[in-house]
Amino acid sequence: MAIVLRSGTLVATVTTEGGPVDLAGTRRLAAMLVKRIEQAQAGRTPDAGLDPA
């Protein structure tokens, strides 16, 4: 599974390998990464975590 995120001018790529794909978990991971990227771009310390399933 590969996730490519874009927030403003920043592009992030996350790749996982092995095992079955957890689509819901992957979507939660992507949402958390976008929040962390936005926090860092705003000059804040990234503290966003995974939302519970």
Buried (B, 14 or more C-beta within 10 A) or exposed (E): BEBEBEBEEEEBEEEEEEEEEEEEEBEBBBBBBBBBBBBBEEEEEBEBEEEEE
